[in-house]
Amino acid sequence: MLCFNENVIRAAWQHRYSQLSQAVNEQLQEFKKRRGMTNELLLIKRNNNIPQKGDILLVEPREGIYFYGCVLDTGVDFDWKGAIVIALFTTKLGEITLGDFFPSEDNLLAPPQIIMPFAWKQGYCYTIGNVDPSGINIDYGFVDIVKVSAPILDARGQTIDHIPRHLRELGCGGVGAVAASLTRELIINPWLLDFDIKSPTPYPPLQEQTAYIHSFPVTEC
């Protein structure tokens, strides 16, 4: 089993915060104090869709600005029966349409996360199409930061024989976790909302955070 000897996810965020301006850090702290989701995502349309692998979804952080997401895995029953894995991307659009979008590491906004699928019934995630999941190549995993040894696992809690490119703390959230992940990036880089600015690919902050995490030693545990 591959493990980190410390909470590398927290260390990576602390490193990132240290490079931000005081004004941005204050905005992040103010957002953190709110805890539960307030108005970070707008309701698109309530539906009873059951998320499937390869589903392309939209979330709407501002009126008329939609960001793409994708369901990477379903039936994740490790401690959270019925959970799914989703990823958000830097690609945005001004209308509800699939277009020619395809999920890849080049436009990934943040490491994939485990959530319960209630966001569809609540109307904050809206499926607009499906792509062949076998063509999606995003290398991701999770770090169990609760354990001292901080093992690297997949979404089902199984060990991984390599260090995935993208890592997030192991845990399951809801729509609030999706909103928090996106909102943090929009506070740090508000230009993500600007249609006149095309995000560099791959997304530089994610590349830097990934490189920082991978700079920590990994041991067999």
N, C-alpha and C positions, 0 to 999 in steps of 0.2 A: 504494500500500500504506500502510495506517495503522499507525503505530508509536508506542510510548512510548520515551522517552529513558532510562529506567531501569527497574529491576525493581520494578514497582508492586505486584506480588503480595507480595513480601517486605516492602516498605514498609508495606503495609496490615496485615500480620500484626504487624509490629513496633509499629505504632501501636495495634493492638488489645491486644497484650500490655502496653503501657505503661499501659493503663487498668485492668488487673486487679490484684488484691491480690497481695502477695508469696506468700501461701499457695497461691493458684491457680497462679501462675507456677512455683512449686516442683513442684507436681503435674504440670504440663505438661512441665517439664524431666525429671522422673523418668520420665514416659511416653516421652519422646523417646529416653532412654538405652536403652530396651529394644529399639529398632530393630524387629526382626521381631514379628509378631503373636504374642501369647501367649494370653490368654483374653478378648480384647476382644469377640469374637463367639462365640456358642454355635452348635454344629452343630444345624441344624433337621432336614434330611433330605437324604441324598445322592440325586441324580437325574441323568439324562442329558439333561435338557431343553436344547435349543439356544435361547438367548435370542432373542426376536423383538422388533421395534419395538412399543412399546405394552404390553409385558409388565409387569404389576404384581408386584413381588417383596416379600419380607419379609426383614429381618435381625433377629437377636435378641441385643442387647447384654447383657440380663439375663434370667434365667429368667422366662418368662411375659410379657415385654415386647417387643413386636415393633414395628419401625418400617417404614413403607412406603418402597419405592423404585420406580423405573420405568426401563425400558430406552428411552432416547430415540433411539438410533441403533445400527446394526449394520454389520458389514462395513467397519469403519474400518481401512483397510490402510496408512495413512501410517506407515511404519516398524514397524508392529505388525500383522501380518496376522491378521485375524479378531477384532480388538479391538472393543469396544462402548463406548457412552457411557451412563452411568447417572446418576441423580440420587436423592438421599435427601431425605426430607421430615420435617417435625416431627410429622406425624400418627402416632399410635401406637395399638395395640390390645392386648388381652390374650388373643387367640385367633387361630388361623390361619383367616382369612376375608377375603374381598374387601370386603364391605360396600358402601357407596356412595362409596368413595374415588375421587377423580379428581385426577391430578397437575396442579398449577398453580404459578405463581410465588408465589401467596399462602401456600402451605405449604412452600415450598422451604427446606431446612435449610442447604444449602451449594451452591456452584456445581457444575454437572455435572462428572463426571470420566471419563476414559478408562481402561478396565481390560480385561484379558483375561478371558474368560468361564469360567475354571476354577472360580470360586466355587460354581457350581451343582453340578458333580461332587463338589466337596469338601463340599457340604452347608451352606454358610454363607449362600447366597442361595437362596430358595425361591419359585418362581413360583406365584401363586395365581389369576391371571386375566390378561385382556388387554383394553385399551381401544383405541378408534380413535385411532391416532397422529396423524391429521390434525387432531384436536381439541386436541392438546397445544400450548400456546403458551408456550414457555420460551425466552427470547432469551439465548443463551449463546455463548461463544467461548473462545479460549485465547491466552495470551501466550507466545511463544517466548523465554523468559528467557535462553536460552543465547546468543542473538545480541545484540550490543551495541545494535542498533536496536530490539529487543524488538517484532517485528511481531505484529499481532493476526490470528489465523488461526482457521479452523474445525477440526473434528476430523480432517479429511483433509489438513490443511496448506495449504489454499487460502486466499487472502486474502479478507477480509470488508470490504465497502464502508461499514460503519458500526461504531460502538462498541457491542458487545453489552452488555446490562444486567448479565449475570453473567459474570465472567472468572476463569479458573484458569490456573495455569502449564501449558504444553503438556508432556505426558508420559503414559506409560502405566504403570499399576500392576496389582496383583492384589488379592486379598481383603484383604491387609494395608493397602492404600491406602484401601479402603472402611472398614475398622475404624478406621484412624487418623482419618479425616475425622469419623466419628461420635463416637469417643471424645473427641476434642478438645472438641467441643461439649458433651458430657456432663460433662466436667471443669469447663468454664467455667460452664455452666448446668445443674447437676444437677436442677433443677426440671423439665427436659424428661422425666424418668423418672416424674414424679408424675401419676397419672391424674386427680387432683383439680384440677390446674392446666392450663388450656387455653392453649396457646401463642398469643400475639398474632399476628395476621396482617396484613401479612407479618412474618416473623421479624425482630425489630428488629436483632440483631447482624449479620445478613446485609445488611439495608438500610444500616446504618452503614458496613459494609465496602465495599459497592458504591459508596456515595456518596464514600467516601474515594478509591477507585481512580479514579473519574470526575473527581475534582478535579485530576488530573494532566494536563498538556497532551499532546495527541496531534499528531503531525506526519506529513507525507507523506514516505516514505522509499523 
